[in-house]
Amino acid sequence: MQYWLFKSEPNTWSWQQQLDKAPDCEEWDGVRNYQARNNMRQMQVGDLGFFYHSLKEKAVVGIVEVCTLAHPDSTTDDPRWECVDVRAVESLPNPVTLAMCKADARLKDMVLVNNSRLSVQPVTAAEWQVVKELGGLT
């Protein structure tokens, strides 16, 4: 299993909207960055990801599961852009902010800490456990 982080602006697609969609899957569409697209191409069904609210909140707020392999993004006719579908798994009892991640030495190499602009990014198994712990999940 691989781990990921999916960033979303809460005014565009929020964690609450993702929760409201459950147990159905929702297309993670609109990604127009090659590195983020390539990350989605590496995903397997069952991989888990953190749902991250960007902009003002800047916090991991939930966990999603990848439901489909990469496929054409329905929001464009441009064949270069693909996406996966995800479904909500659970909320973090305590949001984990970007500041918290930057302050924790165990996360010093995390992509989020070093490249917070990338919208879909990998998370190592060790980082996954640390963020879950900070968020109140065991």
C-alpha positions as a Markdown table, in Angstrom:
| # | Residue | x | y | z |
|---|---|---|---|---|
| 1 | Met | 0.0 | 0.0 | 0.0 |
| 2 | Gln | 1.1 | 3.5 | -0.8 |
| 3 | Tyr | 0.1 | 6.7 | 1.0 |
| 4 | Trp | -0.7 | 10.1 | -0.5 |
| 5 | Leu | -1.8 | 13.6 | 0.3 |
| 6 | Phe | -4.6 | 15.3 | -1.7 |
| 7 | Lys | -4.9 | 19.1 | -1.3 |
| 8 | Ser | -8.2 | 20.9 | -1.9 |
| 9 | Glu | -9.3 | 24.5 | -1.4 |
| 10 | Pro | -12.3 | 24.1 | 1.1 |
| 11 | Asn | -14.3 | 26.7 | -0.9 |
| 12 | Thr | -14.0 | 24.5 | -4.0 |
| 13 | Trp | -14.3 | 21.0 | -2.5 |
| 14 | Ser | -14.3 | 20.6 | 1.3 |
| 15 | Trp | -13.8 | 17.6 | 3.6 |
| 16 | Gln | -17.5 | 18.0 | 4.6 |
| 17 | Gln | -18.5 | 17.6 | 0.9 |
| 18 | Gln | -16.3 | 14.6 | 0.7 |
| 19 | Leu | -17.9 | 13.1 | 3.8 |
| 20 | Asp | -21.4 | 13.9 | 2.5 |
| 21 | Lys | -20.6 | 12.0 | -0.7 |
| 22 | Ala | -19.6 | 8.8 | 1.2 |
| 23 | Pro | -19.7 | 5.9 | 0.8 |
| 24 | Asp | -19.6 | 6.8 | -2.9 |
| 25 | Cys | -16.4 | 7.7 | -4.7 |
| 26 | Glu | -15.7 | 11.2 | -6.1 |
| 27 | Glu | -13.5 | 12.1 | -9.0 |
| 28 | Trp | -10.4 | 14.0 | -7.9 |
| 29 | Asp | -10.6 | 16.2 | -10.9 |
| 30 | Gly | -9.2 | 19.5 | -12.1 |
| 31 | Val | -5.5 | 18.7 | -11.4 |
| 32 | Arg | -3.4 | 20.5 | -14.0 |
| 33 | Asn | 0.1 | 19.8 | -12.8 |
| 34 | Tyr | 2.2 | 17.0 | -14.5 |
| 35 | Gln | 3.9 | 15.9 | -11.3 |
| 36 | Ala | 0.6 | 15.6 | -9.4 |
| 37 | Arg | -1.0 | 13.8 | -12.4 |
| 38 | Asn | 2.0 | 11.4 | -12.5 |
| 39 | Asn | 1.5 | 10.7 | -8.8 |
| 40 | Met | -2.1 | 9.8 | -9.5 |
| 41 | Arg | -1.0 | 7.4 | -12.3 |
| 42 | Gln | 1.1 | 5.5 | -9.6 |
| 43 | Met | -1.9 | 5.0 | -7.3 |
| 44 | Gln | -3.5 | 1.7 | -6.7 |
| 45 | Val | -7.1 | 0.9 | -5.6 |
| 46 | Gly | -7.0 | 0.8 | -1.8 |
| 47 | Asp | -4.2 | 3.3 | -1.4 |
| 48 | Leu | -4.9 | 5.8 | 1.4 |
| 49 | Gly | -4.5 | 9.5 | 1.4 |
| 50 | Phe | -4.7 | 12.5 | 3.7 |
| 51 | Phe | -7.3 | 15.1 | 2.7 |
| 52 | Tyr | -5.7 | 18.5 | 3.2 |
| 53 | His | -7.5 | 21.8 | 3.3 |
| 54 | Ser | -5.3 | 24.4 | 1.7 |
| 55 | Leu | -5.5 | 28.3 | 1.7 |
| 56 | Lys | -6.2 | 29.7 | 5.2 |
| 57 | Glu | -6.7 | 26.4 | 7.1 |
| 58 | Lys | -3.6 | 24.6 | 5.8 |
| 59 | Ala | -4.4 | 21.3 | 7.7 |
| 60 | Val | -4.9 | 17.6 | 7.2 |
| 61 | Val | -8.5 | 17.0 | 8.2 |
| 62 | Gly | -9.4 | 13.5 | 7.0 |
| 63 | Ile | -8.4 | 10.2 | 5.3 |
| 64 | Val | -9.6 | 9.1 | 1.9 |
| 65 | Glu | -9.2 | 5.8 | 0.0 |
| 66 | Val | -8.4 | 5.5 | -3.7 |
| 67 | Cys | -11.3 | 3.8 | -5.5 |
| 68 | Thr | -10.2 | 3.7 | -9.1 |
| 69 | Leu | -7.0 | 3.7 | -11.1 |
| 70 | Ala | -6.1 | 6.8 | -13.0 |
| 71 | His | -8.6 | 7.6 | -15.9 |
| 72 | Pro | -9.4 | 10.6 | -18.1 |
| 73 | Asp | -10.5 | 13.7 | -16.1 |
| 74 | Ser | -14.1 | 14.4 | -17.0 |
| 75 | Thr | -13.7 | 18.1 | -16.6 |
| 76 | Thr | -11.6 | 18.4 | -19.7 |
| 77 | Asp | -11.3 | 17.1 | -23.3 |
| 78 | Asp | -7.5 | 17.4 | -23.1 |
| 79 | Pro | -6.2 | 13.8 | -23.0 |
| 80 | Arg | -3.1 | 14.8 | -21.0 |
| 81 | Trp | -5.1 | 15.1 | -17.7 |
| 82 | Glu | -6.1 | 12.2 | -15.6 |
| 83 | Cys | -7.5 | 11.6 | -12.2 |
| 84 | Val | -8.5 | 9.0 | -9.6 |
| 85 | Asp | -11.6 | 8.6 | -7.6 |
| 86 | Val | -11.5 | 8.7 | -3.8 |
| 87 | Arg | -14.0 | 8.1 | -1.0 |
| 88 | Ala | -14.0 | 9.4 | 2.6 |
| 89 | Val | -12.7 | 7.0 | 5.2 |
| 90 | Glu | -12.5 | 8.9 | 8.5 |
| 91 | Ser | -12.0 | 12.4 | 9.9 |
| 92 | Leu | -9.0 | 13.3 | 12.0 |
| 93 | Pro | -10.2 | 14.1 | 15.6 |
| 94 | Asn | -7.6 | 16.9 | 15.6 |
| 95 | Pro | -6.6 | 18.7 | 12.3 |
| 96 | Val | -2.9 | 18.6 | 11.7 |
| 97 | Thr | -1.7 | 22.0 | 10.5 |
| 98 | Leu | 1.2 | 22.7 | 8.2 |
| 99 | Ala | 2.8 | 24.5 | 11.1 |
| 100 | Met | 2.6 | 21.4 | 13.2 |
| 101 | Cys | 4.2 | 19.4 | 10.4 |
| 102 | Lys | 7.0 | 21.9 | 10.0 |
| 103 | Ala | 7.6 | 21.9 | 13.8 |
| 104 | Asp | 7.9 | 18.1 | 14.0 |
| 105 | Ala | 11.5 | 16.9 | 13.2 |
| 106 | Arg | 10.1 | 13.5 | 12.2 |
| 107 | Leu | 8.4 | 15.2 | 9.2 |
| 108 | Lys | 11.4 | 17.4 | 8.1 |
| 109 | Asp | 11.6 | 15.5 | 4.7 |
| 110 | Met | 7.9 | 15.3 | 4.0 |
| 111 | Val | 6.9 | 16.7 | 0.6 |
| 112 | Leu | 4.2 | 18.9 | 2.3 |
| 113 | Val | 6.9 | 20.6 | 4.4 |
| 114 | Asn | 9.3 | 21.2 | 1.5 |
| 115 | Asn | 6.9 | 21.7 | -1.4 |
| 116 | Ser | 3.5 | 22.7 | 0.0 |
| 117 | Arg | 2.3 | 23.8 | -3.4 |
| 118 | Leu | 2.1 | 20.3 | -5.0 |
| 119 | Ser | -1.6 | 19.3 | -5.0 |
| 120 | Val | -1.2 | 15.5 | -5.0 |
| 121 | Gln | 1.9 | 14.2 | -3.3 |
| 122 | Pro | 3.4 | 11.0 | -1.8 |
| 123 | Val | 3.6 | 10.4 | 1.9 |
| 124 | Thr | 6.0 | 7.8 | 3.4 |
| 125 | Ala | 4.7 | 5.1 | 5.7 |
| 126 | Ala | 6.6 | 6.7 | 8.6 |
| 127 | Glu | 5.2 | 10.1 | 7.8 |
| 128 | Trp | 1.7 | 8.6 | 7.6 |
| 129 | Gln | 2.0 | 7.2 | 11.1 |
| 130 | Val | 3.3 | 10.5 | 12.5 |
| 131 | Val | 0.5 | 12.6 | 11.0 |
| 132 | Lys | -2.1 | 10.1 | 12.2 |
| 133 | Glu | -0.7 | 10.3 | 15.7 |
| 134 | Leu | -0.7 | 14.1 | 15.6 |
| 135 | Gly | -4.3 | 14.0 | 14.4 |
| 136 | Gly | -5.4 | 11.8 | 17.3 |
| 137 | Leu | -5.6 | 8.4 | 15.4 |
| 138 | Thr | -3.7 | 5.4 | 16.5 |
